[in-house]
Amino acid sequence: MLETVSADYEGQVTFLALGGSSRLDLLGVRANEWIPSGRIVWGYDEEATVWQALGVSGTPTTLMFTPDGEVIAGWSGERGEAFMREQLDVLIASS
């Protein structure tokens, strides 16, 4: 789903995925399997510092930020494509 959605919103939204409970080399392999287009920027948080600062307690967790860094939406668990698109449209309208 993210592969399709990220293609449709390319140039409007930056997609970032943050891994941390794995080795960096394994994360890179998995990232290329999950999102082969490379449209999603991957980061690595080995010590879970970013996760803790944002109050993330599990995966998957989605957070949406305005360009100035304000979190305007967030949820835990998987959601469908329609929900993701609705939230992205809200994000774009608020920016």
N, C-alpha and C positions, 0 to 999 in steps of 0.2 A: 504494500500500500504506500509506504513512504517513497518508494521509487517513482510511482505515478504522480503522487501529490507534489513531490519536490520538483518534478518536471513542469507541472502546471503553474507553479508559483515561482519559478526561477526568475531572478532579477527583482522580485518583490520582497522575498523573505530569505533569510539565511538559515539553513537547517544545521544544527550542531548536535552531535551525539557525544555523550561523555561516558566513557567506560572506566572501570576502576578495579573490579574484583578479579581481574585476569592479568596475565602478563601482557606487556605492550606488544610484543611480536604476535601473540595469538589474537589480540584485539584487531590488529591490522589485517590479518588473514580473514577473520570473521567479518570485518567491515566490508572488505572487498566481495565477500560472498553475499552479504545482505543487500548492499547498495553498490552494485558494480559500476554505475555511472560516475561515481565520485562526486555527486551533487551535494552530499552531506559531509560536512566538515567533522572529523573525528578528533576528540581530545582524550587525554588519559589523566585520570585523577587517582594516582596510586594510593595516596593516603586518605582519600575521600574527603579532602578539605573543602572542596567546592560543594560536594553533596551535603555535607554537614552545615555549611554556611547557608544553604538554600532550604534546609529542612527536609531533604530527600531521604526517605527511609527505606525505599525499595525500588525495584525495577519491574516493569517500565514506569517511569514517571515523566510526564511532559510538562514543561514550563514554557510560557510564551512571554518574551520580553519586548518592550518598545525599543526603538533605537537608542534611547538614553538609559537603558538598563532597568527600567521598571517592570516588575513581573505583573502582567495584567490577567493572566489565566494560568491555571495549572491543575493537573489531575494525575492520579495514580491508576494504573491498570490500563489495559488496552481499550481503545474506543474505535468505532468504525470510521470509515473514510468520510462519510457525510458529516459526522461530528467534527472531525479534524478540519475539514474545509470550512465549516461554519466558524470555527474558532479562528482560523487563519484570516477569513474575511473580516472578522471583528478586529483582529490585530492590525490589519492593513488600514482599515477605516480609522483607527485611533492614532495612527502614526502621522 
